[in-house]
Amino acid sequence: MELHYHEGAAPDITGMGGAPVSNFYRITPFMHVPDLEAALVFFTDILGFECRFRQGIYAYVQREAAAFRLVENVGDEGAPPGNRRFCYYVDVHDVDAVAAELLPKAPLLNDGDLYGPVDQIYGQREFMVMAPDGNLLVFGQDLTRG
């Protein structure tokens, strides 16, 4: 099977002065976690996100244009813990820069929780990070964009 890519991926839509003109600008998935404190430490201290809001069992973390809504499971409510599948994919311009930033923090994680960067057959260069609860975050760079 041969992969075919459209010439020039979809450009960012900006108006005069570089201001965005599109209505949709970010997707912020909910990540159900068993321990909100551990998730916040992971996102802020390891991944470099900023906690922009926190109340009770909910927190909103953001780094540049990427954001997550963290919700602590209470009892049997919420989603089951992560299962090592691709759950969250963050598109970046330079995945090697992300890896260079995170690799020195590897001692704060379990062995094998960081993988890559690696070029994939589908035109992405990826760096994978396992969160403490088993959710897999993948940072990916489009290799088809010049």
N, CA, C and O of each residue as an XYZ file, in Angstrom:
584
protein
N       0.841     -1.178      0.000
C       0.000      0.000      0.000
C       0.884      1.238      0.000
O       1.817      1.341      0.796
N       0.597      2.149     -0.868
C       1.375      3.374     -0.969
C       0.577      4.524     -0.368
O      -0.618      4.672     -0.624
N       1.260      5.334      0.434
C       0.609      6.490      1.049
C       0.732      7.698      0.134
O       1.780      7.924     -0.471
N      -0.330      8.464      0.036
C      -0.325      9.682     -0.768
C      -0.707     10.845      0.131
O      -1.679     10.773      0.884
N       0.065     11.908      0.045
C      -0.195     13.095      0.851
C      -0.603     14.237     -0.059
O      -0.110     14.367     -1.180
N      -1.502     15.053      0.433
C      -1.887     16.252     -0.305
C      -0.728     17.228     -0.242
O      -0.080     17.367      0.795
N      -0.473     17.890     -1.327
C       0.586     18.897     -1.330
C       0.202     20.012     -0.374
O      -0.911     20.535     -0.429
N       1.126     20.370      0.499
C       0.893     21.469      1.435
C      -0.246     21.167      2.379
O      -1.413     21.297      2.011
N       0.076     20.772      3.569
C      -0.962     20.497      4.564
C      -1.778     21.755      4.814
O      -1.365     22.858      4.457
N      -2.920     21.580      5.421
C      -3.821     22.702      5.680
C      -3.082     23.807      6.424
O      -2.526     23.558      7.494
N      -3.063     25.019      5.883
C      -2.350     26.113      6.534
C      -3.145     26.623      7.738
O      -4.362     26.457      7.821
N      -2.417     27.249      8.667
C      -3.098     27.910      9.761
C      -3.827     29.111      9.171
O      -3.286     29.800      8.306
N      -5.046     29.368      9.628
C      -5.848     30.453      9.075
C      -5.632     31.691      9.925
O      -6.003     31.730     11.098
N      -5.019     32.717      9.308
C      -4.771     33.963     10.025
C      -5.185     35.134      9.164
O      -5.199     35.051      7.936
N      -5.521     36.222      9.822
C      -5.889     37.445      9.137
C      -4.732     38.418      9.142
O      -3.581     38.029      9.339
N      -5.040     39.693      8.923
C      -4.002     40.729      8.928
C      -3.345     40.779     10.299
O      -4.024     40.718     11.324
N      -2.050     40.889     10.314
C      -1.316     40.955     11.570
C      -1.124     39.603     12.225
O      -0.613     39.532     13.343
N      -1.522     38.521     11.556
C      -1.318     37.185     12.104
C      -2.364     36.732     13.094
O      -2.232     35.654     13.674
N      -3.405     37.527     13.305
C      -4.454     37.140     14.253
C      -5.299     36.015     13.664
O      -5.650     36.060     12.485
N      -5.631     35.005     14.470
C      -6.444     33.903     13.946
C      -7.845     34.375     13.574
O      -8.447     35.194     14.268
N      -8.349     33.844     12.467
C      -9.686     34.216     12.023
C     -10.646     33.035     12.071
O     -11.840     33.193     11.814
N     -10.140     31.873     12.393
C     -11.033     30.723     12.468
C     -11.720     30.685     13.824
O     -11.184     31.195     14.807
N     -12.888     30.092     13.881
C     -13.651     29.988     15.115
C     -13.129     28.848     15.987
O     -13.049     28.997     17.206
N     -12.780     27.733     15.393
C     -12.265     26.588     16.139
C     -10.758     26.770     16.309
O     -10.046     26.900     15.313
N     -10.261     26.781     17.524
C      -8.841     27.027     17.718
C      -8.146     26.028     18.623
O      -6.917     26.026     18.685
N      -8.889     25.168     19.337
C      -8.237     24.212     20.223
C      -9.225     23.112     20.579
O     -10.427     23.350     20.699
N      -8.704     21.918     20.743
C      -9.511     20.834     21.285
C      -8.913     20.515     22.656
O      -7.695     20.390     22.788
N      -9.749     20.384     23.654
C      -9.258     20.122     25.008
C      -9.940     18.873     25.551
O     -11.013     18.946     26.150
N      -9.306     17.734     25.336
C      -9.919     16.482     25.793
C      -9.940     16.367     27.311
O      -9.066     16.888     28.004
N     -10.941     15.685     27.804
C     -11.016     15.334     29.217
C     -10.179     14.085     29.435
O     -10.312     13.106     28.700
N      -9.323     14.118     30.439
C      -8.546     12.954     30.822
C      -8.983     12.573     32.236
O      -8.753     13.315     33.191
N      -9.613     11.414     32.352
C     -10.030     10.912     33.662
C      -8.823     10.263     34.326
O      -8.176      9.392     33.744
N      -8.528     10.693     35.545
C      -7.328     10.215     36.252
C      -7.724      9.702     37.634
O      -8.689     10.190     38.222
N      -6.986      8.721     38.154
C      -7.286      8.220     39.493
C      -6.784      9.139     40.598
O      -7.279      9.079     41.724
N      -5.798      9.996     40.289
C      -5.193     10.862     41.303
C      -4.878     12.208     40.659
O      -3.916     12.320     39.899
N      -5.671     13.220     40.953
C      -5.507     14.535     40.344
C      -4.150     15.140     40.705
O      -3.502     15.741     39.847
N      -3.709     14.997     41.948
C      -2.413     15.545     42.359
C      -1.280     14.964     41.529
O      -0.427     15.703     41.037
N      -1.265     13.638     41.370
C      -0.211     12.991     40.585
C      -0.263     13.462     39.133
O       0.779     13.683     38.517
N      -1.456     13.616     38.587
C      -1.605     14.080     37.208
C      -1.086     15.511     37.058
O      -0.427     15.832     36.069
N      -1.380     16.362     38.028
C      -0.901     17.744     37.962
C       0.620     17.814     38.055
O       1.243     18.602     37.343
N       1.219     17.012     38.909
C       2.680     16.969     38.996
C       3.264     16.526     37.655
O       4.235     17.108     37.172
N       2.669     15.498     37.060
C       3.136     14.995     35.769
C       3.053     16.080     34.699
O       4.023     16.324     33.983
N       1.899     16.727     34.590
C       1.712     17.728     33.547
C       2.545     18.984     33.771
O       3.107     19.522     32.817
N       2.637     19.458     35.000
C       3.350     20.718     35.250
C       4.851     20.514     35.405
O       5.634     21.206     34.754
N       5.265     19.585     36.250
C       6.688     19.425     36.545
C       7.439     18.665     35.457
O       8.620     18.926     35.230
N       6.786     17.747     34.792
C       7.478     16.939     33.786
C       7.226     17.460     32.371
O       8.170     17.667     31.609
N       5.960     17.673     32.021
C       5.638     18.090     30.653
C       5.683     19.602     30.439
O       5.634     20.055     29.295
N       5.773     20.392     31.506
C       5.889     21.835     31.357
C       4.600     22.573     31.082
O       4.629     23.705     30.600
N       3.455     21.949     31.383
C       2.171     22.637     31.246
C       1.969     23.558     32.450
O       2.624     23.404     33.481
N       1.067     24.502     32.304
C       0.702     25.412     33.386
C      -0.721     25.079     33.834
O      -1.618     24.915     33.007
N      -0.916     24.981     35.147
C      -2.268     24.780     35.660
C      -2.959     26.135     35.639
O      -2.618     27.032     36.410
N      -3.935     26.274     34.747
C      -4.624     27.556     34.568
C      -5.851     27.679     35.460
O      -6.302     28.786     35.756
N      -6.396     26.527     35.894
C      -7.588     26.547     36.738
C      -7.663     25.235     37.487
O      -7.356     24.175     36.941
N      -8.074     25.314     38.743
C      -8.284     24.097     39.526
C      -9.375     24.351     40.559
O      -9.385     25.365     41.256
N     -10.290     23.392     40.631
C     -11.333     23.455     41.649
C     -11.813     22.032     41.911
O     -12.241     21.332     40.993
N     -11.738     21.618     43.157
C     -12.201     20.297     43.537
C     -11.460     19.201     42.787
O     -10.236     19.100     42.872
N     -12.207     18.380     42.051
C     -11.621     17.240     41.334
C     -11.341     17.561     39.863
O     -11.170     16.650     39.054
N     -11.293     18.834     39.518
C     -11.119     19.280     38.135
C      -9.930     20.233     38.047
O      -9.720     21.061     38.934
N      -9.158     20.107     36.975
C      -8.084     21.058     36.692
C      -7.947     21.220     35.184
O      -8.206     20.291     34.420
N      -7.539     22.404     34.771
C      -7.302     22.727     33.363
C      -5.827     23.084     33.227
O      -5.347     24.024     33.861
N      -5.107     22.327     32.393
C      -3.694     22.600     32.171
C      -3.486     22.956     30.709
O      -4.161     22.435     29.822
N      -2.532     23.862     30.475
C      -2.311     24.335     29.111
C      -0.835     24.611     28.900
O      -0.129     25.066     29.801
N      -0.388     24.325     27.691
C       0.948     24.699     27.234
C       0.809     25.117     25.782
O       0.449     24.312     24.924
N       1.095     26.373     25.519
C       0.915     26.961     24.204
C      -0.524     26.689     23.745
O      -1.459     27.092     24.436
N      -0.734     26.024     22.611
C      -2.091     25.794     22.106
C      -2.666     24.448     22.519
O      -3.784     24.113     22.129
N      -1.921     23.665     23.305
C      -2.398     22.354     23.747
C      -2.928     22.457     25.177
O      -2.329     23.119     26.025
N      -4.045     21.800     25.431
C      -4.640     21.855     26.760
C      -5.380     20.556     27.062
O      -5.828     19.855     26.154
N      -5.501     20.247     28.350
C      -6.227     19.081     28.833
C      -7.096     19.495     30.004
O      -6.745     20.388     30.776
N      -8.227     18.836     30.122
C      -9.122     19.002     31.260
C      -9.012     17.725     32.084
O      -9.475     16.666     31.658
N      -8.408     17.820     33.247
C      -8.175     16.668     34.104
C      -9.314     16.535     35.105
O      -9.679     17.503     35.772
N      -9.868     15.344     35.205
C     -10.956     15.073     36.141
C     -10.603     13.821     36.940
O     -10.315     12.768     36.371
N     -10.630     13.951     38.258
C     -10.335     12.798     39.102
C     -11.565     11.914     39.215
O     -12.659     12.383     39.530
N     -11.370     10.624     38.952
C     -12.468      9.673     39.102
C     -12.860      9.580     40.568
O     -12.008      9.586     41.456
N     -14.146      9.494     40.804
C     -14.665      9.324     42.156
C     -15.442      8.015     42.178
O     -16.453      7.874     41.489
N     -14.967      7.059     42.970
C     -15.642      5.763     43.024
C     -15.610      5.095     41.672
O     -14.563      5.040     41.028
N     -16.748      4.585     41.235
C     -16.847      3.890     39.948
C     -17.195      4.821     38.796
O     -17.415      4.363     37.675
N     -17.247      6.144     39.065
C     -17.570      7.102     38.013
C     -16.366      7.324     37.111
O     -15.233      7.036     37.497
N     -16.605      7.827     35.931
C     -15.522      8.184     35.027
C     -15.050      7.016     34.184
O     -15.617      5.923     34.213
N     -14.003      7.282     33.441
C     -13.442      6.290     32.531
C     -12.462      5.389     33.267
O     -11.893      5.790     34.282
N     -12.260      4.177     32.764
C     -11.253      3.301     33.382
C      -9.864      3.890     33.195
O      -9.668      4.719     32.307
N      -8.897      3.484     34.007
C      -7.546      4.026     33.854
C      -6.966      3.704     32.482
O      -7.450      2.817     31.779
N      -5.925      4.439     32.117
C      -5.295      4.266     30.805
C      -4.861      2.832     30.552
O      -4.594      2.071     31.483
N      -4.798      2.484     29.285
C      -4.468      1.108     28.926
C      -3.371      1.040     27.875
O      -3.321      0.092     27.090
N      -2.497      2.030     27.852
C      -1.324      2.061     26.976
C      -1.680      2.162     25.487
O      -0.867      1.788     24.642
N      -2.847      2.648     25.156
C      -3.184      2.895     23.757
C      -2.959      4.369     23.464
O      -2.843      5.181     24.382
N      -2.896      4.712     22.180
C      -2.840      6.126     21.816
C      -4.121      6.767     22.290
O      -5.197      6.472     21.771
N      -4.018      7.632     23.261
C      -5.194      8.322     23.777
C      -5.171      9.799     23.415
O      -6.200     10.379     23.068
N      -3.991     10.401     23.496
C      -3.878     11.845     23.325
C      -2.701     12.131     22.409
O      -1.573     11.730     22.696
N      -2.960     12.819     21.313
C      -1.937     13.120     20.317
C      -1.797     14.630     20.228
O      -2.773     15.332     19.966
N      -0.586     15.133     20.444
C      -0.322     16.568     20.411
C       0.590     16.844     19.220
O       1.736     16.397     19.196
N       0.083     17.578     18.236
C       0.880     17.948     17.072
C       1.833     19.076     17.455
O       1.422     20.072     18.050
N       3.107     18.909     17.110
C       4.127     19.918     17.400
C       4.933     20.183     16.137
O       4.941     19.373     15.210
N       5.611     21.329     16.109
C       6.457     21.659     14.966
C       7.809     20.964     15.050
O       8.382     20.622     14.016
N       8.340     20.743     16.271
C       9.679     20.176     16.452
C       9.664     19.143     17.575
O       9.863     19.487     18.741
N       9.431     17.891     17.231
C       9.323     16.844     18.239
C      10.666     16.581     18.924
O      10.701     16.171     20.084
N      11.759     16.816     18.215
C      13.070     16.606     18.831
C      13.315     17.609     19.968
O      13.970     17.277     20.956
N      12.796     18.818     19.830
C      12.914     19.811     20.899
C      12.115     19.369     22.126
O      12.559     19.559     23.258
N      10.944     18.783     21.901
C      10.140     18.266     23.022
C      10.893     17.138     23.714
O      10.959     17.096     24.943
N      11.456     16.234     22.939
C      12.208     15.123     23.515
C      13.418     15.623     24.296
O      13.693     15.131     25.390
N      14.141     16.595     23.748
C      15.310     17.142     24.433
C      14.929     17.774     25.767
O      15.698     17.725     26.727
N      13.758     18.358     25.821
C      13.273     18.969     27.061
C      12.869     17.913     28.091
O      13.122     18.076     29.285
N      12.241     16.829     27.625
C      11.690     15.840     28.549
C      12.664     14.742     28.946
O      12.547     14.208     30.050
N      13.612     14.383     28.104
C      14.528     13.279     28.415
C      15.298     13.482     29.726
O      15.496     12.506     30.451
N      15.739     14.695     30.065
C      16.412     14.856     31.354
C      15.503     14.582     32.563
O      15.994     14.383     33.674
N      14.198     14.573     32.348
C      13.245     14.307     33.425
C      12.881     12.828     33.519
O      12.036     12.447     34.329
N      13.515     11.995     32.696
C      13.230     10.557     32.678
C      13.361      9.908     34.057
O      12.575      9.012     34.366
N      14.321     10.317     34.908
C      14.411      9.693     36.236
C      13.165      9.891     37.102
O      12.973      9.166     38.078
N      12.323     10.858     36.759
C      11.089     11.092     37.503
C       9.973     10.135     37.092
O       8.918     10.089     37.726
N      10.213      9.373     36.026
C       9.218      8.449     35.484
C       9.692      7.015     35.663
O      10.829      6.771     36.065
N       8.820      6.082     35.364
C       9.194      4.668     35.377
C      10.010      4.330     34.142
O       9.897      5.001     33.116
N      10.838      3.285     34.238
C      11.585      2.823     33.075
C      10.612      2.492     31.942
O       9.587      1.846     32.162
N      10.934      2.931     30.756
C      10.103      2.639     29.599
C       8.955      3.607     29.379
O       8.187      3.438     28.431
N       8.816      4.625     30.235
C       7.710      5.579     30.074
C       7.971      6.619     28.990
O       7.057      7.350     28.610
N       9.194      6.699     28.487
C       9.530      7.582     27.377
C      10.015      6.719     26.224
O      10.798      5.790     26.425
N       9.550      7.025     25.012
C       9.973      6.260     23.846
C      10.097      7.193     22.650
O       9.199      7.986     22.365
N      11.212      7.086     21.964
C      11.403      7.879     20.761
C      12.398      8.997     20.991
O      13.140      9.008     21.973
N      12.394      9.931     20.064
C      11.573     10.074     18.870
C      11.887      8.996     17.826
O      13.008      8.500     17.713
N      10.848      8.667     17.079
C      10.972      7.652     16.043
C      10.118      8.071     14.848
O       9.013      8.590     15.007
N      10.659      7.833     13.636
C       9.910      8.117     12.414
C       8.965      6.961     12.138
O       9.370      5.799     12.163
N       7.700      7.283     11.875
C       6.684      6.272     11.604
C       6.427      6.182     10.100
O       6.697      7.124      9.353
N       5.905      5.045      9.673
C       5.665      4.842      8.239
C       4.554      5.745      7.701
O       4.417      5.902      6.488
N       3.768      6.333      8.588
C       2.670      7.201      8.152
C       3.064      8.678      8.139
O       2.197      9.551      8.183
N       4.371      8.961      8.078
C       4.824     10.339      7.861
C       4.881     11.202      9.099
O       4.896     12.428      8.987
N       4.913     10.607     10.269
C       5.010     11.359     11.517
C       6.282     10.955     12.260
O       6.685      9.793     12.213
N       6.903     11.887     12.931
C       7.994     11.605     13.863
C       7.389     11.781     15.250
O       6.827     12.831     15.560
N       7.506     10.740     16.091
C       6.752     10.730     17.349
C       7.645     10.490     18.560
O       8.651      9.782     18.500
N       7.232     11.111     19.656
C       7.840     10.920     20.970
C       6.695     10.577     21.918
O       5.736     11.338     22.047
N       6.803      9.431     22.578
C       5.701      8.918     23.393
C       6.043      9.010     24.882
O       7.165      8.722     25.300
N       5.050      9.416     25.660
C       5.216      9.570     27.101
C       4.046      8.888     27.799
O       2.883      9.170     27.512
N       4.376      7.985     28.719
C       3.350      7.297     29.494
C       3.087      8.089     30.768
O       4.007      8.346     31.544
N       1.839      8.473     30.984
C       1.452      9.167     32.211
C       1.394      8.166     33.360
O       1.293      6.962     33.124
N       1.455      8.648     34.599
C       1.446      7.734     35.746
C       0.228      6.805     35.797
O       0.306      5.714     36.362
N      -0.886      7.227     35.217
C      -2.106      6.411     35.266
C      -2.248      5.480     34.063
O      -3.263      4.796     33.931
N      -1.241      5.445     33.183
C      -1.280      4.552     32.031
C      -1.774      5.190     30.755
O      -1.755      4.537     29.711
N      -2.219      6.443     30.786
C      -2.602      7.129     29.555
C      -1.352      7.433     28.742
O      -0.328      7.836     29.294
N      -1.438      7.242     27.447
C      -0.310      7.487     26.563
C      -0.491      8.822     25.864
O      -1.503      9.050     25.202
N       0.489      9.701     26.008
C       0.519     10.972     25.297
C       1.580     10.871     24.222
O       2.709     10.456     24.487
N       1.217     11.250     23.009
C       2.159     11.194     21.899
C       2.305     12.596     21.331
O       1.319     13.260     21.011
N       3.555     13.035     21.213
C       3.874     14.294     20.572
C       4.352     13.938     19.183
O       5.292     13.157     19.032
N       3.712     14.506     18.148
C       4.021     14.117     16.784
C       4.307     15.302     15.884
O       3.672     16.352     15.986
N       5.281     15.112     14.998
C       5.660     16.112     14.026
C       5.370     15.575     12.636
O       5.767     14.456     12.312
N       4.694     16.343     11.824
C       4.368     15.978     10.455
C       5.617     16.086      9.587
O       6.116     17.185      9.348
N       6.116     14.962      9.120
C       7.330     14.957      8.301
C       7.055     15.352      6.869
O       7.998     15.559      6.104
N       5.802     15.463      6.479
C       5.482     15.818      5.103
C       5.451     17.325      4.902
O       5.393     17.799      3.768
N       5.489     18.083      5.999
C       5.510     19.539      5.900
C       6.954     19.992      5.854
O       7.783     19.543      6.646
N       7.251     20.883      4.922
C       8.620     21.348      4.732
C       9.046     22.303      5.705
O      10.183     22.772      5.653
